[in-house]
Amino acid sequence: MLEQLKQIDNRRLYQQIADQIRTLIREGDFPVGSRLPPERDLAQQLGVSRPSVREALIALEVEGSVEVRMGAGVYVCAPLEQAPHATAAMGESPTELMQARAALEGTVIMLASARVTEEGLAALQRALKDMRSAIVQNRSPLVHDREFHLLIAGMTGNSVLERLVRELFDERHSPISSQLRVRSESSQTWNEALREHEAILGALQRRDALDALAAMRMHLHASQIRWVESNRQEWS
């Protein structure tokens, strides 16, 4: 008799981790009102990375199972009346999302560098001007950040690449990504992003594809650190 095949769990990793933590809470390992172990300890116990644990904790916070207290850690909330048995999908993993963007937009900017026009450069300059103005006025410059990346994608002349860049960027509005964004965005982080955008524009103005690639990769790596790796003290 053939053994029953174990069902493959192909959900996102943060959902699986959140389910494991929820099970520990239900079984009494972490009573209501108690503080969860530090992120590094949970990661070691579950055999996963710290960013993945952080994403799982954010998912649990969104559903109301835990509360993240600034600088104090993560605490178990009272059980919900209709507590879920499995964590719902709340968007792509922010860590994997940034890795995908780095791979895609590295290719995009290399193609764009070969098709730079004065009109395209002027549009990028306007996007950065609007971004700078929004930062000064203490408004979110996200729409201008998005415009900058989409303008570069548009330079490739490839509508599929442009669509993919748009779709990956717009994942920032998913529940799990939005929670990270609220914690990480500030005038300081936006000014850093602006300077990185200016370096990308400078490389495009020089028609230097390698410098443009390096600038884009540096920008997206720095964005990942600001967005995904920020505020670690909350989880410690």
Salt bridges, closest charged atoms under 4 A:
ASP9 OD1 - ARG11 NE 3.01
ASP19 OD2 - ARG11 NH2 2.56
ASP19 OD1 - ARG22 NH1 2.80
GLU39 OE2 - ARG50 NE 2.71
GLU39 OE1 - ARG54 NE 2.78
GLU61 OE2 - ARG183 NH2 2.88
GLU63 OE1 - ARG22 NH2 2.98
GLU67 OE1 - ARG69 NE 3.45
GLU92 OE2 - ARG12 NH2 3.17
GLU105 OE2 - ARG101 NE 2.82
GLU105 OE1 - HIS149 ND1 2.65
GLU118 OE2 - ARG207 NH2 3.19
ASP145 OD1 - HIS149 NE2 3.44
ASP145 OD1 - HIS197 NE2 3.29
GLU162 OE2 - ARG166 NH2 3.92
GLU167 OE2 - ARG163 NH1 3.33
ASP170 OD1 - ARG146 NE 2.75
GLU185 OE2 - ARG172 NH2 3.28
GLU185 OE2 - ARG181 NE 3.44
GLU192 OE1 - ARG226 NH1 3.43
GLU196 OE1 - HIS219 ND1 2.68
GLU196 OE2 - ARG226 NH1 2.85
GLU198 OE2 - ARG132 NH2 2.70
ASP211 OD2 - ARG206 NH2 3.24
GLU229 OE1 - ARG54 NH1 3.57
GLU229 OE1 - ARG232 NH2 2.89
GLU234 OE1 - ARG183 NE 2.79
